[in-house]
């Protein structure tokens, strides 16, 4: 660290983040020291603007963003990889965890495949699909007839009546239970 006085703060911050989630912190530290001696350690400077925006868009934690930047630095088509990774992350409800799993393949030099699974509940893609279906079902969209909207309202009134009836039944059941408890 004596030779890296200009980037000391950034290096320490990157080491802290990198060691925070490591399974074997002492081993990770030795690898980072080796990178520093070889001159390949970049610290927080590895987080360029593009990776920072990507991490913000997909709500990646700091550790996942730093490791992504380190891996993308060694990849040939980093921009293309970011696009493909983004397709995976928008379908995930735990993007940082998925990022860590994808990093394993990226480190080995494997290409990023297109996602083959449906969007998880709570993911960005799932939210978009819900919004789209709600827009499609909206009776006031252009091209829909008014009679269809009236039928929809009538159905919702009937549903409301059913819910009110169910609520009254549950209330009666609770009252009966209380009466039984008092008798005992």
Secondary structure, 3 states (H helix, E strand, C coil): CHHHHHHHHHHHHHHHHHHHCCCCHHHHHHHHHHHHHHCCCCHHHHCCHHHHHHHHHCCCCHHHHHHHHHHHHCCCCHHHHHHHHHHHHCCCCCHHHHHHHHHHHHHCCCCCCCCCCCCCCCCHHHHHHHHHHHHHHCCCCCCCCHHHHHHHHHHHHHHHHHHHHHHHHHHHHHHHHHHHHHHC
